[in-house]
Amino acid sequence: MRRRLLALGAAVLAAVASVLVYVQSASAAAGLHVSGTKIVEANGREFIMRGVNHPHVWYTSQTGSFANIKALGANTVRVVLGSGKRWGPSTDVANVISLCKQNKLICVLEVHDTTGYGEEGAAASLDEAADYWISQKSALVGQENYVVINIGNEPIGNTSAAQWTAATANAIKKMRSNGFEHLLMVDAPNWGQDWQYVMRDNAQTILNADTQHNTVLSIHMYAVFNTAAGIVDYLNRFQANGWPLVIGEFGWRFSSSEVDHETILAEAQSRGLGYLGWSWSGNTDPILDMATGFNPSQLTTWGQRIFNGANGIKATAKEATIYGGSSGTPSPTPTPTPPTGACSATYQVTGQWGGGFQAEVRVTAGSSAISGWTVTWAFANGQTVTNAWNATVSSSGSNVTARNMSYNGSLGAGAGTTFGFLGSWNGSNSVPTPSCAAR
């Protein structure tokens, strides 16, 4: 949800993140669990969340929304519950899970009462949220294949955001000591937007707190994330450290100062990140409604975009295999092995919208190791590169040159790396043929 921010102008996503690389083991015996940076099912198949948030606790009669959200292509629904501190209590958890399962949706359940704790006087603490989950344990145990427990929504506001680290670690420990084996999701502070980077800079501490190594971090993206550069930088830092992340909430750019949803959708798709848009219907600020009056035949601009647009839910969602869905992300087309001591490059457009696009280039070493690479190509239709990651990219007219970074230039025989960029186009966006030179 859109939250109040301290007056900081445009948030600048800077500061150096830890370079420690974290790799989680899939220690959960059953159910949804973390494997490296990915969420996988009990059978080891990758599951990428593609869904929306549903404000159940405030509209408990709108049970038809589960079927409507599924019919529009979603594979996940994040369900708003109340602990009784501010809303609820939601004592219908078993029925909510049943509705998710009937409609073949993975169920992310969240306690909303924690929103803005420390700044919002009525908010519940994460410890109180954990107590709520313990009170509902009988409805949750045995549902590990179908349910993710999002311990508390946006659990710390902008006041003393540093308290988030200890509070979150302790809540995870409390859940585990009380026998929960579910995949846990934890939201960032700063009303979910982490503009002080407390989650980003303390992610390792949080993940280490989980004895089952089965926690995924969740960022909420609204007005703090109103530039492509800011979004890409934030996501890059989690990716570089091997930390599991989902975009648990985000809105759309209904004004120039709002979140850059196009970049979020494109980046999530290219990186294999789950996303859950806010929200289905019933907002006090209806600009964020996807369906007018909970009616799926009256989708708003936002609803049409997230369900039916490029990199949207209908185009990218894959049903969980626990429900009989297909086996996750298709394997990429193999890249032919280049000659000894050489390298090859393949170019792919991963997302496109009016005036802009995102692309990625895969660099693969030949049958001998290389210590660096340079990729070049020429745009035929006036496209330009506006922002790049994992490579140093320069342009001269239509000619583009991309050189490796310090961390991805050395590749073993047959090994590969990927860099990406955002670009602009007008009229046509044909795919160039890149060439690769190794050293």
Salt bridges, closest charged atoms under 4 A:
GLU46 OE2 - LYS38 NZ 3.75
ASP92 OD2 - HIS56 NE2 2.70
GLU110 OE2 - ARG78 NH1 3.68
GLU110 OE2 - HIS112 ND1 2.89
GLU119 OE2 - ARG4 NH1 3.77
GLU120 OE1 - ARG86 NH2 3.95
ASP127 OD1 - LYS174 NZ 2.92
GLU128 OE1 - LYS85 NZ 3.17
ASP131 OD1 - LYS174 NZ 2.66
GLU144 OE2 - HIS182 NE2 4.00
GLU154 OE1 - ARG3 NE 2.22
GLU154 OE2 - HIS220 ND1 2.71
ASP187 OD2 - ARG78 NH2 3.20
ASP187 OD2 - HIS220 NE2 3.30
ASP201 OD1 - ARG200 NE 2.93
ASP210 OD1 - ARG176 NE 2.75
ASP233 OD2 - ARG237 NE 2.86
GLU249 OE2 - ARG78 NH1 2.90
GLU249 OE1 - HIS220 ND1 3.67
GLU258 OE2 - ARG2 NH2 2.99
GLU262 OE2 - HIS261 NE2 3.45
GLU262 OE1 - ARG305 NH2 2.62
GLU267 OE1 - ARG271 NE 2.48
ASP285 OD2 - ARG2 NH1 3.05
GLU319 OE1 - LYS70 NZ 2.78
